Amino acid sequence: MKGKVNNDQHILNVIHKAFDKGQQGNMDTNTMIHWLKQELQSGYTIDTNQKAL
């Protein structure tokens, strides 16, 4: 259950960062989608590496 909470928190943090960047005008839609994919995939990779340890 704790892993699910951490994962959900990570997703919410990434979405919040994307929203902030969008509000600052630093991203168009395509750039934001690409950035979100990278951030979420890197978070997934970090999470699975920690589980393997």
C-alpha positions as CSV (number, residue, x, y, z in Angstrom):
1,M,0.0,0.0,0.0
2,K,2.8,2.4,0.8
3,G,4.3,2.0,-2.7
4,K,1.0,3.0,-4.1
5,V,0.9,6.2,-2.0
6,N,4.4,7.1,-3.0
7,N,3.6,6.5,-6.7
8,D,0.5,8.5,-6.5
9,Q,2.4,11.3,-4.7
10,H,5.0,11.3,-7.4
11,I,2.4,11.5,-10.1
12,L,0.7,14.4,-8.4
13,N,4.1,16.2,-7.9
14,V,4.9,15.8,-11.6
15,I,1.5,17.1,-12.7
16,H,1.9,20.1,-10.3
17,K,5.3,20.9,-11.8
18,A,3.8,20.6,-15.3
19,F,1.0,22.9,-14.4
20,D,3.4,25.5,-12.9
21,K,5.6,25.4,-16.1
22,G,2.5,25.8,-18.2
23,Q,1.4,28.8,-16.2
24,Q,4.8,30.4,-16.7
25,G,4.3,30.0,-20.5
26,N,7.4,27.7,-20.8
27,M,5.6,24.9,-22.5
28,D,3.3,24.2,-25.4
29,T,1.1,21.2,-25.3
30,N,3.5,18.8,-27.2
31,T,6.4,19.9,-25.1
32,M,4.4,19.3,-21.9
33,I,3.3,15.9,-23.0
34,H,6.9,14.9,-23.8
35,W,8.1,16.3,-20.5
36,L,5.4,14.5,-18.6
37,K,6.3,11.2,-20.2
38,Q,9.9,11.6,-19.4
39,E,9.2,12.6,-15.8
40,L,6.8,9.8,-15.1
41,Q,9.0,7.1,-16.8
42,S,12.0,8.3,-14.8
43,G,10.0,8.1,-11.6
44,Y,8.9,4.6,-12.5
45,T,12.5,3.5,-13.2
46,I,13.6,4.9,-9.9
47,D,10.8,3.2,-8.1
48,T,11.5,-0.2,-9.6
49,N,15.2,0.1,-8.9
50,Q,14.5,0.8,-5.3
51,K,12.2,-2.2,-5.1
52,A,15.0,-4.4,-6.5
53,L,17.4,-3.3,-3.8
